């Protein structure tokens, strides 16, 4: 690993994913597909069991509240760390931002309903610009809901309890007190929503009551019991066979995630128990496996006889599922692959000869993929989902419930990368449960970059020989120097010394805020690479952007132009038009991304920026993910000193509390670990 910089090769200069069609239609199709699929899940369970409008100019509390809501919507504000399990690792100062869909996809409220809500908001001192969102989230009669229970304002993303308390005092006067039953129930739900943003699908009762106490709820136990009695939350008691003193674990969660985890467990059990369709003889499958050889052959053999198979490995391991898909296609199976991002889709499509490749979102929404049969199942015999660690519980449930009996599902991915933005740790829980065959790829990632990233995966930050400047360390003293050196690397040094053009170089940094976060870096890179007045909502033609059509999804792209219809973007091989009212909350400049935004993508060159204030944000999965996005060259702008090797060696993934392991336990067969 070289400590010189790419520009050392030459004297330094003095100047130092996609949706087809309009994205609005895709987003609406995605929400509609999710609603229909959830209805289908509920029917199956029953059978088994018998956008924010700009308000007027604001100041004071109302302005702060509107700013908080916008920050959460745009992803600039990290998830609130209101629930912290006791753990040896220090609390992270700047966690990755988490953005989630609202519990109920908001519809288009009637104009009269919006006006009624606006009146209640103004009376309570809240910004009237929240009226459309409040009416959409709270549904019919939203104004009356807020009058009767002002703390329901907490259902709007970005609103905190102290803000809802002020709103309640304005509406209820002295009647609004900290011990109000409505307040306790609303904060209980809010805490569970915040926990979901941190990845948890449930919370232990002790942790939940502690968090309620910190929010000033006088009797936390009573608040939880009231929320359970009113059906706001659900309580679960999972057996702990290994602990005789505490035979059950009592946890509390929201119905939304409970339904998803139970449906996921049921769907996986159905796939495991159903007999895969025998397209092709056993001899043909074995011939295909022998031809592929190695771990690809092992994967083909496992899929031949099982409805669910897990596959693990790094970038080079993609050749294994590609060989599987090609072989299954040759045997006459209807096969498809699904990826996390359009960039991954394009790269993987080059490895397969006949099968189709879609994004997971496009597959579920119907915008991409094979379509569905008369029963609503995907028209596939084999589905391979890549980037499986990015599946949250809701998406994973939709995938499994979309497959017919007899279909085969392969979940493939690198277990070392960051987990999903949404709640759950599906791939990790499945690997730990050992309910089906697991095939580990024997294809190591090549070269100095592969050696570096592989070492990080086992907790070692190794010095690697990089004769072709594949890995370069750029030491910096402070954030200002980090920004300067980053711009210099992207605009000058990497193109000249490495031969990778600017448009194929991606900057990755731990967070949006800070002196060297995405906002500061993007402003500096725009000034150098594409200066302009930002006449289209802050953007100019040629700007690199990160477009978020839905919470948790990021599509890197470029601004093509703008007109009365909105901002025109080129993303993932297609053109997307973002309506003017959605630009502010869904489009940001994209020369610099966070690691969560970059996961599932890869670029020829990557510049990872680690300013001094990022030390506590680092973990082994973060470093593994960020460094692993580089295909040919990695520059590390290094200002965290020993915090980097310490994070790689000592800071594992933040723990997440889920029920999936308990739900999968009855499915563990003897010798199922393949």
PyMOL commands that set and color helices and strands:
alter all, ss='L'
color gray80, all
select helices_A, chain A and resi 6-9+23-49+60-74+111-123+128-138+142-148+150-155+161-175+181-197+205-214+220-229+255-273+282-292+294-305+315-330+342-349+360-365+388-390+393-401+426-433+447-457+479-498+502-504+518-529+580-586+595-598+612-617+620-627+643-650+660-667
alter helices_A, ss='H'
color red, helices_A
select strands_A, chain A and resi 202-204+234-239+248-253+308-312+335-339+356-359+382-385+408-413+437-440+471-475+505-509+544-547+555-563+566-571+574-578+587-589+592-593+603-610+630-638
alter strands_A, ss='S'
color yellow, strands_A
deselect
rebuild
show_as cartoon
